[in-house]
């Protein structure tokens, strides 16, 4: 019967699909798993061939990352903690401000007509087309002149500048999905447009704000080019710190791995917190017309 | 109150250079239901939005309740609006949606009063059981009821209804139309109702305005419009089926329908001067009689299509003069492709200018437009 044959093909396709998924998962998660394992290995275990699956966990990597335990005050202290704090501050403040400004700009671009609106929107988008390397030198000179070099404040400005265009465009899309009637109903019924924006429109684009914040946070957290040029010691962010990690005794792999894990965790936490809004926000225009 | 409730004078509005309103004039009396009937893009919504103050006009004045409100913001105009699709604020539940206006800085009432009014209005619209629901759990008909309740609860000077029933299915629409009339009777309110639906307009309205290209072509009761359609466009929009039009030419002292059809004496159309050339003869399908092909002074045609309308059947008849649709009287059987003949009843024909579409005939005694 043709029916069973079809089922056979379906089954084969299904297993093939599952196989590919498994391969893809290994490809993606493998390095992270390896990183996780390695971060708990001692320097000895790390270089054992073939690699050990079972070993005695060693926390020295994490101790030196956070500067606690045996690594406290030790010369080999990697001192990543300071960079972690820098990263968290720069990314969250930068994201918050970029999303805040992008939300306001996105609303204006969605609802109002002003002369040069098309050019303005293109300009906003074009700020993201720029390869960072092309302007790094000028940034460096400018920041040095303004006293912004190696400061968190300077990096926050960079994070805002790098993300505001993206935030404006994404938020404009979400606002476009909210019917004009929302404001019209409010205005006819005796409310102000500001009330409509704050109490009616904004709650309708919560998901969009979360999704936008998600994108901006990833970009800000992973930002490397600007941070590596514009910081020297005090304001170094975690990615920059890790890339330049070598201690008195050569490259501290255990510590690098531990720092890598630390680098991943905030992103996981952030996305765990906004996951509900994210699903809603990723499907643009779900608000519908009615 | 004496004087009109709403008076629109020469409204003009363009969107990005495309005119939507081109000098629209309109008057709506107090306590009247006025339907603005026109096809999509005729300027109905723009007229309503301009009345509410939600769009800024290029020129023209809006008078509401005897006051010039052109430069007054929407909250100061005391109107309520119901849209076709999106009406309910998803961040509020049904109860709070209805109470929305009554909690605003402009129209604030005490919570006791709000509660009482919600109760009464919900009862009137039979939505009492929905008050605690989220709006996204409501059906289309329930949503429109809630939207109408929100408009009613404030008792505004003027209700603006922008195709409020168009998104609903036929049964629901008919039911809500009757309810709108019922509400109107109880509240003694003035309603301005925009629709593209002829049946909806005549079912609800006291008077109808036909709008196209951003101007009102004609306004009046349905009887007035039937008696004196201003032009071809009005005829095409009114009636079900709409007015039948026949290409014709002036032949001596009579008008002859193209294709050697019916001859109608020019005198039948009132005091027309001597004329020549092509004209359009119009007649309501109800005033056209299907007769046996042997009858003298008729027009010939062929049945192009037959459609079932429940109890009755309508046919489309094509001929050299054009095509029209008519409901067949009971007992008359016709099939597709049958030959047939018909005549316009004496004194029932209208004469229209072929180029401008304006009515020429004055049989119904009033000066020319």
Interface residues (C-beta under 8 A of the other chain):
Chain A: X179 X181 X182 X184 X185 X186 X187 X188 X189 X190 X191 X199 X200 X203 X204 X287 X289 X290
Chain B: X49 X52 X54 X73 X74 X75 X79 X80 X81 X83 X85 X86 X87 X89 X90 X91 X100 X101 X104 X105 X106 X107 X140 X143 X150 X154 X167
